Amino acid sequence: MDVFLSADPWFEITPHEAGYSLAGAFVDASNFGSQFHKGSKKNKQDEFDMLYLQALCGSALADEDEIKKLLWQKIKDFFQQKEKILEEMREEQDKRREEELRRERETGSEKEAGFKLGPPEALLHHLSEQSQPDPNSPATEECYQVLMKTVDMNLSASTALHEPMRTTLNDLSGGRMKLVDKKEEKLNVKRHTMDVINNLSERIHIWPFDAWMSIIKCMNRWIWGRNYNFLHNMTGEAVHSTLLESETRDFEDAGLLLNSPYLSVLRKERNVDLIISLDFSEGDPFMTVREAAKMCRERNIPFPEVNIPSEDSEKPKDFYVFKGQNVPTVIHIPLFNVVNCGDKIEAWRKKYCTFQGSYSAEMITDLMEVAGKNILNNREKLVKEIRAIIGQKRSRR
C-alpha cells in the first residue's frame, strides 16, 4: 500500500479524459474501461453511463483481499448464531400463519389460503408442509458444516481441500458435484466455493441464506470498482512502475484517502493560482487542508504552509487564507463555524453526520441557509483575494 500511495493513487474522470492526475497519463473518456496492452487498445468497452460512473466514484470497495476477509468473517459470525436465526424464523412463520388464517377467514376457503410452513429447525433446508420431502436430502447439520468449512477455507486462503470435506461434498451432491481434479496440488478456491454455493442453493430456501449466497457470488466474481488499466505493460520513466504492472485496477472513492480533490486540482497543466475550499468533511474541519499540505510536501508539489491555532479545531472561524511564494493561495471555509452556527457547532455536526438516510426538505433548506452564509458573510474578502491574484498574474506578464 505504501508503494502504491507513493506512486499516483489519484485518478480523475472528466467529460473529456480519464487518467492519473499527477503522472499526467490520460485517455479519452470514451476509452475508459477498454482493454489495453502496451498502449494499444485490444478490446473496446462501451462508454459508461453516468449512473455507473457515480457508483464507481462513490464506491468504498476496492481492496479485494481486505474486503473479502471482512465479508467472509461477517458471514461466519452470522451463521454461527444458529439459535438466533431459528428464533427469527419462528417469529416469521408465526406472522405468516396469522396472515394465512386471516385469509382463510376472509375467503372461507383453505385452498386459497396459500402455502403452509414447516418447522423452523430446518435451518439450511426449508421445505413447506405442502411439498413432499426428499428422502435423499442432506441433513441440516451436514449442510451447515459444509458451509462453515467453505467459509473457513476462504478466510484462511487455503489451497488444499481435505479428503473428509471432499467426501462430504460428494455425498451431498449424490455424486453429481463436479469438483476440480483432487490430484491437483492447488485447487481453485473460487471454483470450489461456487460449486458448494450452487449445490446448497438447490436445497436451501430461507431468506438469510439466499441473501448471503448472492453476496458470495458477487465476491467470487469481484466486479466492484474493477476496470482495465490502460497503462498495462507500457514503458516509460515518467510513470511509476507500479501503475504499469497490473492488467486491471480497482478504483474507490478518493474521499477515503483525502476528502477534498486538492491533488487533482493541483495537476501541473492546470496552473492553478487560487483554490477556494468549501470544506464539508465530518470531524476535524482542517484535516483535508492539513493532509493536502503534507502530501504536497512529500511529492514536491507547490502548496502553502498550513498553520492553524489549536483552539480553532473545535471552534473554527469562517475564513482562512494560506499564502506563500510561488505557491497557489488557498482559501479554506469550514461548513460549520462560530460565525454561522454560534455556540451550536457540535449540534449542527451531529444533525448532518455522514451516515444517515436522505435529508428531509427542511434539512436541505436549513443546510443551504447555513452554507450560504459562509459566502454572503465573506463576499468582500473573497473578492479582495481574487483581485489580488489577478493583479499578480498581470504583473508577471
C-alpha positions as CSV (number, residue, x, y, z in Angstrom):
1,M,0.0,0.0,0.0
2,D,2.9,2.4,0.8
3,V,4.4,1.8,-2.6
4,F,1.0,2.4,-4.2
5,L,0.5,5.7,-2.4
6,S,4.0,6.9,-3.3
7,A,3.2,6.3,-7.0
8,D,0.0,8.0,-8.2
9,P,-3.3,7.0,-6.4
10,W,-5.2,9.9,-7.9
11,F,-7.4,9.0,-10.8
12,E,-9.9,11.5,-12.3
13,I,-12.7,11.2,-14.9
14,T,-13.9,14.3,-16.8
15,P,-16.2,14.5,-19.8
16,H,-13.1,14.6,-22.0
17,E,-10.5,12.4,-20.4
18,A,-9.7,9.9,-17.7
19,G,-6.4,9.2,-16.1
20,Y,-3.8,9.7,-13.4
21,S,-3.7,13.3,-12.2
22,L,-0.1,13.5,-11.1
23,A,1.5,11.3,-13.8
24,G,-0.4,13.1,-16.5
25,A,-1.3,9.9,-18.3
26,F,-4.7,10.1,-19.8
27,V,-7.0,8.5,-22.4
28,D,-10.2,9.9,-23.9
29,A,-13.1,9.4,-21.5
30,S,-14.8,7.2,-24.1
31,N,-11.9,4.7,-23.8
32,F,-12.0,4.4,-20.1
33,G,-12.6,0.8,-19.2
34,S,-11.3,-0.5,-22.5
35,Q,-8.6,-3.2,-22.5
36,F,-5.1,-2.0,-23.5
37,H,-1.7,-3.7,-23.9
38,K,1.5,-1.7,-24.4
39,G,-0.5,1.4,-25.2
40,S,-2.7,-0.3,-27.9
41,K,-6.4,-0.8,-27.4
42,K,-7.3,-4.6,-27.7
43,N,-11.0,-4.6,-26.7
44,K,-13.2,-1.6,-26.6
45,Q,-15.5,-1.1,-23.6
46,D,-18.8,0.7,-24.5
47,E,-18.8,4.1,-23.0
48,F,-20.0,4.0,-19.4
49,D,-23.2,5.9,-18.4
50,M,-23.4,8.4,-15.7
51,L,-25.0,6.1,-13.2
52,Y,-22.1,3.7,-13.4
53,L,-19.6,6.5,-13.0
54,Q,-21.4,7.9,-10.0
55,A,-21.4,4.5,-8.4
56,L,-17.7,3.9,-9.2
57,C,-16.6,7.3,-7.8
58,G,-18.6,6.7,-4.6
59,S,-17.5,3.1,-4.1
60,A,-15.6,2.1,-0.9
61,L,-14.9,-1.4,-2.2
62,A,-11.5,-1.6,-3.8
63,D,-9.1,-3.6,-1.6
64,E,-10.2,-7.0,-2.7
65,D,-8.2,-9.0,-0.1
66,E,-9.3,-6.9,2.9
67,I,-12.9,-6.6,1.8
68,K,-13.3,-10.3,1.2
69,K,-11.7,-11.1,4.5
70,L,-14.2,-8.8,6.2
71,L,-17.2,-10.2,4.4
72,W,-16.2,-13.8,5.0
73,Q,-15.8,-13.1,8.7
74,K,-19.3,-11.4,8.7
75,I,-20.8,-14.5,7.0
76,K,-19.2,-16.8,9.6
77,D,-20.3,-14.6,12.5
78,F,-23.9,-14.6,11.1
79,F,-24.3,-18.3,10.6
80,Q,-22.7,-19.2,13.9
81,Q,-25.7,-17.7,15.5
82,K,-27.9,-20.7,14.7
83,E,-30.3,-20.3,17.7
84,K,-30.9,-16.6,16.9
85,I,-31.7,-17.4,13.2
86,L,-34.1,-20.2,14.3
87,E,-35.9,-17.8,16.6
88,E,-36.2,-15.2,13.8
89,M,-37.6,-17.9,11.5
90,R,-40.1,-19.0,14.2
91,E,-41.3,-15.4,14.5
92,E,-41.5,-15.0,10.7
93,Q,-43.5,-18.2,10.5
94,D,-45.9,-17.2,13.2
95,K,-46.6,-14.0,11.3
96,R,-47.2,-16.0,8.1
97,R,-49.6,-18.4,9.9
98,E,-51.5,-15.5,11.3
99,E,-51.8,-14.0,7.8
100,E,-52.8,-17.4,6.4
101,L,-55.6,-17.7,9.0
102,R,-56.8,-14.2,8.3
103,R,-57.0,-15.0,4.6
104,E,-58.9,-18.3,5.3
105,R,-61.4,-16.4,7.4
106,E,-61.9,-13.8,4.7
107,T,-62.2,-16.2,1.8
108,G,-63.7,-19.1,3.7
109,S,-61.6,-21.4,1.6
110,E,-58.5,-23.3,2.8
111,K,-57.4,-23.8,-0.8
112,E,-56.9,-20.1,-1.3
113,A,-55.1,-19.7,1.9
114,G,-51.6,-20.0,0.4
115,F,-48.8,-22.3,1.5
116,K,-48.3,-23.7,5.0
117,L,-44.9,-23.6,6.7
118,G,-42.9,-26.4,8.1
119,P,-40.9,-26.5,11.3
120,P,-38.2,-23.8,11.6
121,E,-35.5,-26.3,12.7
122,A,-34.6,-26.9,9.1
123,L,-32.1,-24.0,9.3
124,L,-30.4,-24.7,5.9
125,H,-33.0,-26.9,4.3
126,H,-36.5,-25.4,4.4
127,L,-39.5,-27.3,2.9
128,S,-43.1,-26.3,3.0
129,E,-45.6,-28.8,4.6
130,Q,-47.4,-29.0,1.2
131,S,-44.4,-30.3,-0.6
132,Q,-43.1,-33.9,-0.4
133,P,-39.8,-34.2,1.5
134,D,-36.9,-35.6,-0.4
135,P,-35.7,-38.8,1.4
136,N,-32.2,-38.3,0.0
137,S,-31.9,-34.7,1.0
138,P,-28.8,-33.9,3.2
139,A,-29.3,-33.3,6.9
140,T,-29.4,-29.7,8.1
141,E,-26.3,-30.1,10.2
142,E,-24.3,-31.5,7.2
143,C,-25.3,-28.5,5.1
144,Y,-24.3,-26.2,7.9
145,Q,-20.9,-27.8,8.4
146,V,-20.1,-27.7,4.7
147,L,-21.0,-24.0,4.6
148,M,-18.9,-23.2,7.6
149,K,-15.9,-25.2,6.3
150,T,-16.1,-23.3,3.0
151,V,-16.1,-20.0,4.8
152,D,-13.1,-21.1,6.9
153,M,-11.3,-22.2,3.7
154,N,-11.8,-18.7,2.2
155,L,-10.8,-17.0,5.4
156,S,-7.5,-18.9,5.6
157,A,-7.0,-18.8,1.8
158,S,-6.4,-22.5,2.0
159,T,-5.2,-24.1,-1.2
160,A,-5.9,-27.7,-0.4
161,L,-9.2,-29.4,0.1
162,H,-9.1,-32.1,2.8
163,E,-10.4,-35.5,1.8
164,P,-13.1,-35.7,4.5
165,M,-14.6,-32.5,3.1
166,R,-14.4,-33.8,-0.4
167,T,-16.2,-36.9,0.6
168,T,-18.9,-34.9,2.4
169,L,-19.4,-32.7,-0.7
170,N,-19.6,-35.7,-2.9
171,D,-22.3,-37.3,-0.6
172,L,-24.3,-34.1,-0.5
173,S,-24.5,-33.9,-4.3
174,G,-25.3,-37.6,-4.7
175,G,-22.1,-38.0,-6.7
176,R,-23.1,-35.3,-9.2
177,M,-20.9,-32.4,-8.0
178,K,-18.1,-31.6,-10.4
179,L,-15.0,-30.6,-8.5
180,V,-11.5,-30.0,-9.8
181,D,-9.2,-33.0,-10.0
182,K,-8.2,-33.9,-6.5
183,K,-4.7,-34.7,-7.7
184,E,-4.0,-31.1,-8.4
185,E,-1.8,-29.6,-5.8
186,K,-3.6,-26.3,-5.8
187,L,-7.3,-26.2,-6.1
188,N,-9.2,-23.2,-7.5
189,V,-10.8,-21.8,-4.3
190,K,-13.2,-19.7,-6.3
191,R,-14.5,-22.6,-8.4
192,H,-14.8,-24.8,-5.4
193,T,-16.7,-22.1,-3.5
194,M,-19.2,-21.7,-6.3
195,D,-19.6,-25.4,-6.6
196,V,-20.6,-25.5,-2.9
197,I,-22.9,-22.5,-3.1
198,N,-24.7,-23.7,-6.2
199,N,-25.1,-27.1,-4.8
200,L,-26.5,-25.9,-1.4
201,S,-28.7,-23.3,-3.1
202,E,-30.7,-26.0,-4.7
203,R,-31.6,-27.3,-1.3
204,I,-31.9,-24.2,0.9
205,H,-34.6,-21.7,0.6
206,I,-34.6,-19.3,3.5
207,W,-34.0,-15.5,3.2
208,P,-30.8,-15.1,5.3
209,F,-29.1,-17.9,3.3
210,D,-30.3,-16.6,-0.1
211,A,-29.0,-13.1,0.7
212,W,-25.6,-14.3,1.8
213,M,-25.3,-16.6,-1.2
214,S,-25.9,-13.7,-3.5
215,I,-23.1,-11.7,-1.8
216,I,-20.7,-14.7,-2.0
217,K,-21.4,-15.0,-5.7
218,C,-20.6,-11.3,-6.2
219,M,-17.4,-11.7,-4.1
220,N,-16.2,-14.5,-6.3
221,R,-16.9,-12.5,-9.5
222,W,-15.5,-9.4,-7.8
223,I,-16.8,-6.6,-10.1
224,W,-16.8,-3.7,-7.5
225,G,-14.7,-0.8,-8.9
226,R,-12.5,-3.0,-11.2
227,N,-11.6,-1.8,-14.7
228,Y,-8.8,-2.4,-17.2
229,N,-5.6,-0.4,-16.8
230,F,-4.8,1.4,-20.0
231,L,-1.1,1.7,-18.8
232,H,-0.7,-2.1,-18.7
233,N,2.8,-3.2,-19.8
234,M,3.8,0.2,-21.1
235,T,7.3,1.6,-20.6
236,G,8.5,5.0,-19.6
237,E,10.2,6.7,-16.8
238,A,7.5,9.4,-16.4
239,V,5.1,6.8,-14.9
240,H,5.8,4.9,-11.8
241,S,6.3,1.2,-12.4
242,T,3.5,0.3,-10.0
243,L,1.0,1.7,-12.5
244,L,2.3,-0.4,-15.4
245,E,2.2,-3.9,-13.8
246,S,-1.4,-5.0,-13.4
247,E,-3.9,-5.6,-16.2
248,T,-6.7,-4.2,-14.1
249,R,-7.1,-1.6,-11.4
250,D,-9.5,-1.4,-8.5
251,F,-11.0,2.1,-8.1
252,E,-12.6,3.5,-4.9
253,D,-13.9,6.9,-3.7
254,A,-10.9,9.2,-3.4
255,G,-12.5,10.7,-0.3
256,L,-11.3,7.7,1.7
257,L,-7.7,9.0,1.1
258,L,-8.4,12.7,1.1
259,N,-11.9,14.2,1.3
260,S,-11.2,17.2,-1.0
261,P,-9.8,17.0,-4.5
262,Y,-6.7,19.1,-4.0
263,L,-4.4,16.7,-5.8
264,S,-6.5,16.7,-8.9
265,V,-6.9,20.4,-8.9
266,L,-3.1,20.8,-8.5
267,R,-2.3,18.9,-11.7
268,K,0.6,20.8,-13.2
269,E,-1.1,21.5,-16.5
270,R,-3.9,23.4,-14.8
271,N,-1.6,26.2,-13.5
272,V,-3.8,26.9,-10.5
273,D,-3.3,30.2,-8.7
274,L,-6.3,30.1,-6.2
275,I,-8.1,27.3,-4.5
276,I,-11.4,28.1,-2.6
277,S,-12.0,25.2,-0.3
278,L,-15.6,24.9,1.0
279,D,-14.9,22.0,3.4
280,F,-17.9,19.8,4.2
281,S,-16.0,17.0,5.9
282,E,-17.2,15.4,9.1
283,G,-14.9,15.6,12.1
284,D,-11.8,17.8,12.0
285,P,-12.6,20.8,9.7
286,F,-8.9,21.3,8.9
287,M,-8.0,17.7,8.3
288,T,-8.2,17.9,4.5
289,V,-6.2,21.1,4.1
290,R,-3.5,19.8,6.5
291,E,-3.3,16.4,4.7
292,A,-3.1,18.2,1.4
293,A,-0.2,20.3,2.6
294,K,1.6,17.1,3.8
295,M,1.0,15.2,0.6
296,C,2.2,18.1,-1.5
297,R,5.4,18.4,0.6
298,E,6.1,14.7,0.1
299,R,5.6,15.0,-3.7
300,N,7.3,18.4,-4.2
301,I,4.0,20.0,-5.3
302,P,3.7,23.8,-4.6
303,F,1.4,24.4,-1.7
304,P,1.3,27.0,1.1
305,E,2.2,26.2,4.7
306,V,-0.9,25.5,6.8
307,N,-0.7,26.7,10.4
308,I,-3.9,26.8,12.4
309,P,-4.3,27.7,16.1
310,S,-5.1,24.6,18.1
311,E,-8.3,26.1,19.7
312,D,-9.8,26.6,16.2
313,S,-10.3,22.9,15.7
314,E,-13.3,22.9,18.0
315,K,-14.3,26.5,17.3
316,P,-13.3,27.3,13.7
317,K,-13.8,30.7,12.2
318,D,-15.4,31.1,8.8
319,F,-12.5,32.3,6.7
320,Y,-8.8,31.3,6.4
321,V,-6.2,32.3,3.9
322,F,-2.9,30.4,3.3
323,K,-0.3,32.0,1.1
324,G,3.4,31.7,0.2
325,Q,6.0,32.4,-2.5
326,N,5.4,30.6,-5.9
327,V,2.5,28.6,-4.5
328,P,-1.2,28.9,-5.0
329,T,-3.3,30.8,-2.5
330,V,-5.7,28.6,-0.6
331,I,-8.9,29.9,1.0
332,H,-10.4,27.5,3.5
333,I,-14.0,27.9,4.7
334,P,-15.3,25.2,7.2
335,L,-19.0,24.5,6.8
336,F,-20.0,24.9,10.4
337,N,-18.2,27.7,12.3
338,V,-18.6,30.2,15.1
339,V,-20.0,32.8,12.7
340,N,-22.9,30.9,11.1
341,C,-23.6,28.5,14.0
342,G,-22.6,30.4,17.1
343,D,-22.1,28.1,20.1
344,K,-24.1,25.3,18.4
345,I,-21.4,23.9,16.1
346,E,-21.5,20.4,17.6
347,A,-25.3,20.2,17.3
348,W,-25.1,21.1,13.6
349,R,-22.3,18.5,13.1
350,K,-24.4,15.8,14.7
351,K,-27.5,16.8,12.7
352,Y,-25.6,16.4,9.4
353,C,-23.5,13.4,10.2
354,T,-22.3,11.3,7.2
355,F,-24.1,8.0,7.9
356,Q,-27.8,8.7,7.8
357,G,-30.7,8.5,5.4
358,S,-31.8,11.1,2.8
359,Y,-32.3,14.7,4.1
360,S,-35.8,16.0,4.5
361,A,-36.8,19.1,2.7
362,E,-36.5,21.1,5.9
363,M,-32.9,19.8,6.5
364,I,-31.9,20.7,3.0
365,T,-33.3,24.2,3.4
366,D,-31.5,24.7,6.7
367,L,-28.2,23.4,5.4
368,M,-28.4,25.7,2.3
369,E,-29.1,28.7,4.5
370,V,-26.1,28.0,6.8
371,A,-23.7,27.2,3.9
372,G,-24.9,30.3,2.1
373,K,-23.9,32.5,5.0
374,N,-20.3,31.4,4.5
375,I,-20.3,33.1,1.1
376,L,-22.5,36.1,1.9
377,N,-20.5,36.9,5.1
378,N,-17.2,36.7,3.3
379,R,-18.1,38.2,-0.1
380,E,-15.8,41.2,0.2
381,K,-12.9,39.1,1.5
382,L,-13.3,36.6,-1.4
383,V,-13.4,39.5,-4.0
384,K,-10.3,41.0,-2.4
385,E,-8.3,37.8,-2.7
386,I,-9.4,37.1,-6.3
387,R,-8.4,40.6,-7.3
388,A,-5.0,40.2,-5.6
389,I,-4.4,37.0,-7.6
390,I,-5.4,38.7,-10.9
391,G,-3.1,41.6,-10.1
392,Q,-0.2,39.2,-9.5
393,K,-0.7,37.5,-12.8
394,R,-0.8,40.8,-14.7
395,S,2.4,41.9,-13.1
396,R,4.2,38.7,-14.2
397,R,3.4,39.3,-17.9
